[in-house]
């Protein structure tokens, strides 16, 4: 395939393929435990006969900001300069009007960036190297880096969707989103530009494991603390995010520090939650909010439902829970919080059996209903969602008003990681994001374990630290601190109850200091952009200058040399032969539909060309760019603008285009429902376990080969509200609880670690509470409790024994005696 043929967008006016290639998007850079410093190469080439303008839209990663770009071509190289956004747009348009090559990187709402390159001449190849700073998702045992290679469509009540030549096109309302350009979404991305990466991963702690759930990678180690990670294949397609996971050999605090060019010491301190002690087992009030929108169809919603049942099994009768499912409508298990009894968990099970994916994603309405359930007693909300929504700044504003901690588990292959990280952080919660190739249920159980039981609160740090420390620390979620420090000083941290940490600082070179400084700036800019009032986005210039948020963003951009909503990057290159007055034709780079998102969930009805409907509304990309130029031109009549208009839609055509009927579900997205197992599947199992097996929902994997994780989920879901396993009497319950406890421990779960740590802790507490056991059985129970606390189960197939049921005291005694 030739370079020009690897990318084939369509001319909306004619429906014919154009000879334009965005040939390559290549990611390089350095990833640290506190964040990443990256360079993204975009290569454009035009084989057309007239100048063109190319617009590439992409989402920013979490806590990210652009720093600068350089643009290269035949015989030239130019570097960007940052200007306030209105001035940058003006400079870009003036360069285009002069016939010069111009490039503009401008950020819009929801963290969407438009990279626009204007006046690419016929046969010309241009490369843009964009430098950006991005955060990572921190975990006690390591960190996760996520970079978006595609932009997923997002739900908005007033969005317009259509299918044009088998590509989806989406338009957001201009009165709320301005002149942002979104890409076309291609269901089959195989003919689009190639993507790839070559990254350095470094850490002050030894990295024990480095891998990717999203891509096949090659890893080459350079010592114990640095590795080189590259794409295993020659190239890949843009239909999913890159995700890299780094796991440490040991967990302890670490500090990155150095002296950037200003000579001031800068640090980033990462404090694992284990530094703050153990949680207290206080009663919990929690609402679980399940996204049932159409984009959650298939394995995500099936696994989420399984996970919810396991989460509820971690509740005691003194805990209270609510269960809400939302799309563009809301359903509740009950209108009030319910005690965590077996009866109420069964009610929740029956409610979950009725949930099917459908509709749009009205996330704000969902969490507002969840907060209403909590009433005045306070509590926490756990959200399971793909987060594919537009207008996130407004949602974040609504979330802050609730004064309730929102914890988020994101599910998907295309990044809404930035938004969900902000939603959790801005309300005092924690977040995680998983890919479709990973289990949803175990991360959900893991995230649920510490909810409602913070390890520490009231954190205080000596010195100049920005942003402020979190209001509370939760198990599994480290604390990240950025600040200024002098040589010989320590990072001193204290919290309510008398806890304290004192961390020595070892300074590295200036590059580390500058990277830490930039990561701090990107984090601050992201936090302030989340507070950007939507009505100010389109406000007149003078009104926006009076905005506190806009002013703060401009100050931060100047201080750190980073772009923001208020400051954009622009470059203009004058070339020989440039001709003034010739407007380029606008072309928008399509992107691949996220691999786990059904095309029909957003673009249900092919029909008339979208250009007809959107041009009539003044919304298509060419019209938007043209309107902007008309508004800025001193003599609009002199511009060479075609006055030809597409035909208006015929009667009924628009209705057919935007009909609401859902398309058939593709077989790839149907959940696999496991048939009820027979008695032979678990011979001798007690009735409670047989009942549990019969009602288990299937996993997308094979129904015949249940994984250990599925079996552990079944055990967790079967637990009674007092923390023990069911049984006919105390002796049977004690046996089932000991076997379940050893099954969890043998698979790496202890009272303080692992996704099922809450379940393990409750099993231990239940066994300790039993008073009617004879001395021999009490001794066996104590041995199991000690094994759980040590994190080391004795040899044995404890999971099989736990599933088998029956009178296993003799077998248990022999195994523990060995």
Buried (B, 14 or more C-beta within 10 A) or exposed (E): EEBBEBBBBBBBBEEEEBBBBBBBBBBBBBBBBBBBBBBBBBBBBBBBEEBBBBBBBBBBBBBBBBBBBBBBBEEEEBEBEBBBBEBBBBBBBEBBBBBBBBBBBBBBBBBBBBBBBBBBBEEBBBBBBBBBBBBBBBBBBBBBBBBBBBBBBBBBEEBBBBBBBEBBBBBBBBEBBBBBBBBBBBBEBEBBBBBBBEBBBBBBBEBEEBBBBBBEBEBEEEEEEBBBBBBEEEEBBBBBBBBBBBBBEEBEBBBBBBBBEEEEBBBBBBBBBBBBEEBEEEEBBBBBBBBBBBBBBBBBBBBBBBBBBBBBBBBBBEBBBBBBBBBBEBBBBBEEBBBBBBEBBEBBBEBBEEBEBBBBBBBBBBBBBBBBBBEEEEBBBBBBBBBBBBBBBBBBBBBBEBEBBBBBBBBBBBBBBBBBBBBBBBBBBBBBBBBBBBBBBBBBBBBBBBBBBBBBBEBEBBBEBEBEBBEBBBBBBBBBBBBBBEEEBBBEBBBEEEBEBEBEBEBBEEEBBBBBBBBBBBBBBBBBBBBBBBEBBEBEEEEBEEBEBBEBBBEBBEEBBBBBBBBBBBBBBEBEEBEEEEBBBBBBBBBBBBBBBBBBBBBBBBBBBBBBBBBBEEBBBBBBBBEBBEEEBEEEEEEEEEEEEBEEBEEEBBEEBBEEEBEEBEEEBEBBEBEEBEEEBBEEBBEBBBEBBEBBBBBBBEBEEBEEBBBBBBBBBBBBBBBBBBBEEBBBBBBBBBBBBBBBBBBEBBBBBBBBBBBBBBBBBBBEEBEEBEEEBBEBBBBBBEBBBEBEBBEBEBBEBBBBBBEBBEBBBEBBEE
